[in-house]
Amino acid sequence: MTESEGSNESAVELATSNIRFGPGVTRELGYDLQDRRIQKVLLLTDPHLRDLQPVTTALASLDAADIRVTVFDGVKVEPTDQSFKDAIRMADQVEPDAFVAVGGGSVIDTAKAANLYSTYPADFLEYVNPPIGKGVPVPGPLKPLFAVPTTAGTGSETTGVAIFDLEHMHAKTGIADRGLKPTLGLLDPDNTRTLPPAVAASTGLDVLSHAVESFTAMDFRKRLAPARPKFRPAYQGANPISDLWALEALRMVRTYLPRAVKQPDDDEARGMMLLAASYAGIGFGNAGVHLPHGMSYPVSGMVREFRMPGYPTRHAMVPHGISVILNAPAVFRFTAPADPRRHLEAAAALGEDVEGVPPEDAGDTLADAIISFMRRLGTPSGLEELGYTVSDIPELVQGTLPQHRVTKLSPRAFSEQDLALMFRDALRHW
Ligand SMILES: NC(=O)c1ccc[n+]([C@@H]2O[C@H](COP(=O)([O-])OP(=O)(O)OC[C@H]3O[C@@H](n4cnc5c(N)ncnc54)[C@H](O)[C@@H]3O)[C@@H](O)[C@H]2O)c1
């Protein structure tokens, strides 16, 4: 029995990793490990990042601190159960004292899984979110994990979430438990200098959607109270703590995202986007996301031939931020009637003039604000550009239904028919 009998929730909890922010903080990594008496680490990254500056700087710092390092550069961008298992096998072999993840969400999430399964071995679906997996809580403390994000996007350095694609089901799912949170996130603006503009745009729009979704999610007081604190879910619903982080993240996105994408040498903009990603991560890591993310999982899981121009990957895939943002305008048009004021507040934080806008126009106002960012940043114009047509909608809807963990936080109840209409609305935005 994980919920109390009948009474509604009245408390919220803020959980996050420690965060250090500043140019050059990657060079401090070796000291952090030395001070914790760590001697042997497994450093995870992806093949493209392997020879780039964030990894070379981290390795130099570890070397200077006399730490023994094994590098695993087999992380798959948009990881799968198979690529998680490859990393877990490596962790089993190396038996490190700690993990270091240098990369985007794909790398940090893979490191969380490697840490979990090598520390508490189990059947792969044991810890995976229900209904796909069993959702067994992380049994105890994990080894230290140091996360060095190289994208300004997922906020994975602050969250207890690890997302992957379960290949045989063509569905993205994940593991969610506060115990997975990294020990320390090192936010170093120097590490995003080599980010291709297409990745900066996609990951920045993920930040935008994290913030709007957590701000508009179902109110935390609508859930049932947990029977004991440890059963309080990580995704608690919109609440006064996460609101602060979400709104501030939106204001930062408004000012700095276009600059960070268009002028990669703008150190201030890139730094502020790294912070915005963590702020939004703290917001959604404690409130949750809802339909744009729930609907994004089949959009990326069912990919056929799509390759995002400007992405440094060869395989067919829909970048996470793109799969999310393409659903967002349609979703907020649908959810706005549940709380027009919040939808307008989010639009205002993104720079829209909402003075005098009537509540019935809140959804369109927020959708227009998001579409204007998408157009400025050069995203595809809708799901159609990824290769989806009306005939794919039933499968997209079926792929969304198992994503309870996030879709149950929608502020407005929805049916399969509503989901189908939202996917239809997302086929083309301009
Ligand atoms: N754990 C969470 O809380 C959470 C939240 C949102 C998304 N995610 C997951 O994170 C993954 C996406 O992560 P992401 O959007 O950060 O991107 P990513 O890690 O998939 O990286 C995208 C691409 O950019 C390249 N790249 C990354 N940093 C670079 C740099 N500094 N210079 C040059 N190239 C660089 C990578 O090599 C890769 O090709 C998805 O699987 C998504 O589902 C996790």
The ligand as an ORCA input file, in Angstrom:
! r2SCAN-3c Opt
* xyz 0 1
  N      17.317     11.849    -17.411
  C      16.534     12.849    -17.677
  O      16.065     13.510    -16.774
  C      16.244     13.160    -19.107
  C      15.461     14.266    -19.422
  C      15.232     14.547    -20.754
  C      15.763     13.727    -21.759
  N      16.518     12.640    -21.421
  C      17.110     11.751    -22.448
  O      18.392     12.274    -22.831
  C      18.679     11.874    -24.181
  C      19.017     13.085    -25.021
  O      20.121     13.769    -24.480
  P      20.608     15.167    -25.103
  O      19.445     15.850    -25.694
  O      21.369     15.845    -24.043
  O      21.556     14.780    -26.305
  P      22.511     13.535    -26.555
  O      23.253     13.146    -25.336
  O      21.680     12.486    -27.202
  O      23.552     14.150    -27.605
  C      23.101     14.609    -28.880
  C      24.259     14.674    -29.865
  O      25.087     15.790    -29.569
  C      26.464     15.409    -29.467
  N      27.070     16.275    -28.475
  C      26.738     16.366    -27.159
  N      27.461     17.311    -26.577
  C      28.293     17.828    -27.514
  C      29.292     18.848    -27.504
  N      29.555     19.582    -26.423
  N      29.948     19.083    -28.661
  C      29.673     18.397    -29.796
  N      28.731     17.446    -29.861
  C      28.047     17.161    -28.733
  C      26.428     13.945    -29.066
  O      27.616     13.283    -29.470
  C      25.202     13.473    -29.825
  O      25.551     13.133    -31.142
  C      17.435     11.170    -24.681
  O      17.598      9.769    -24.580
  C      16.359     11.656    -23.740
  O      15.253     10.803    -23.657
  C      16.775     12.364    -20.121
*
